[in-house]
Amino acid sequence: MICWNSSKVFSIFFLPWSTIIKAQAENLYKAIQRFNLLLSEHGETLKKHTQELLCIADNLDKVSKGTKIAGITGGATSAVGGVAAVAGVALAPFTLGASLLLTVAGAGVMAAGGITGASAAIAHKVTRNSPKYRQRLKAASHWTNGIPPCDFSL
């Protein structure tokens, strides 16, 4: 925190504006030169790593979308199977037990929907925790820590 009684702040009030602007322009020029130097040194590898991270993100999005669709489909299928099973039991007295086949089919559909939903959830979790993706992200993080900071403070 800068104190108003500080000699640095006090001396700025007595400097001509042209001197202050010139000093800030020089600092900006140095920062731009530093940025250009860092970009020329690290630009290609930064571009490569950025493309790799975008590829990872696209793959994770595709898997996430697919597992969400599978989970919703499994849930809806289970619900339809449950309704069919209940309907088969409810209609059994009127059909003299013939509708119990509907109950068996409904139970099978309900089980298949449950398996679909569960496998979608497992696939989503396994993909998110994949060692391959974690290794790539760790490598990218390690690489970006090696880039020196570009100080743009004026």
N, C-alpha and C positions, 0 to 999 in steps of 0.2 A: 504494500500500500504506500502510495506516495503522499508525503506530508506537504502541505502548501508552504510550509516554512523552509522546505528543503532548498538548498542553493541551486540544485539542478533545475527545478521548476521555476524558481525565482529568476535565474539567469535567462531562461527561455523567453520570459516576458520582455526582456530588454534586447533580444536579438532581432535584427531585421527579418521580415518575413522571407525575403529572398534567401537568406542563409539557412533558415529552417527548411524551406522547400527544397533547396539544393541538397541538404544533408539527407532528407527523406528520399529524394530521387536517387542519390548515390546508393543508399541502402537497398532500395528497390532494384536497382541495376545489379547490385551484387547478388541479391536473392535470385533474380532471373538467371544470371550466369551460373549460379550454383545449381539451380533446377535443371538447366540445359546440360550441365556437366553430368549430373546424376542420371538424367534421362538417357544421355548417350551411352553411359556406362552400363546401365541396368535395364534399358528399354526393351530389348529383345527377350530377355529372360522374364521380365515382368509381364510382357504380352503372352508368352508361353504359359506361365503360371495362371494368368487370368483366364485364358482359354480353357485350361484344364479344370479350374474351379467352376467355370460356367458349365462345362460338360458334366461335372459331378452334380451340380445343382439341377441341370436338366434331367439327368437320370433319376435323381431322388424325387423330383416332381412327378415324373412319369410313374414311378413305382407307387408313390403316395396316391396319385389319382386312381391308379388301377386297384390298389388295395381298398380305397374308399368305396369304389364302385362295387367291388366284390363283397365288401362288408354290408353295404346296403342291400345288394341282391340276396345275400345269405339271410339277412334279417327278414326281408319281405317274403322270401321262399319259406322260411320257418313259420311266419305268420299264416301264410296260405295253407301250409301243411297242417298247422294247428286247427284252423277253421274246418278243414276237410275232416280231420279226425273227430272233432266235436260233432260235426254234422252227421258223420257216420254213426256215431253212438246215439245221437238224438233220434235218428231215423230208424234205428234198429227195430223198435217195436212195431213200426208201421210196415216195414219191408220184410218182416219175419227173419231178421238177421242177415239179409243179403247185403245191407249197407255196411256191414262190418268190414267188407273188403275196402270200402272207402276209408274206413278208419285206419286200416293197415297201410294203405297207400298214403294217406295223410301223415301218418307217423313216419313213414319212410322219407317223404318229402321234407318233413320237419327236421329230421335228422340230417339229411343232405344239406339243408340250408344252414343248420348249426355248424356243420363241419366246414362249409364254405366260409362262413363268417369268422370262425376260429382260425382257419388257415390264413385268411386275409390279414387278421390281426397279427398272427405270428410272422408272416412275411413282411409286414410293415415294420415290426420291431427289429427283426433280423437285419433288414436292409439298412435301417437307420443306425444300427450298431455294427455295421460291417467293418471288419478290420482293414479292408482295402481302402474304404473311404476315409477312415480315421488316419491311416498312414499317409494318404495324400494330403489331407488337411494339415497334419502335423508337419509334413515336409514343407508345405507352402508357408506355414506360420514361421518355421525355422528360417526359411529363406528371406521372408520379409523383415525379420529382425536384423538381418545383416545389412540392410540398406540404411545408410546414414541419414539422419533427419535433415530436411531442408528448412532452414530457419528463415521464415518470411516476416519476422518481427521488424517493425519500423521504428 
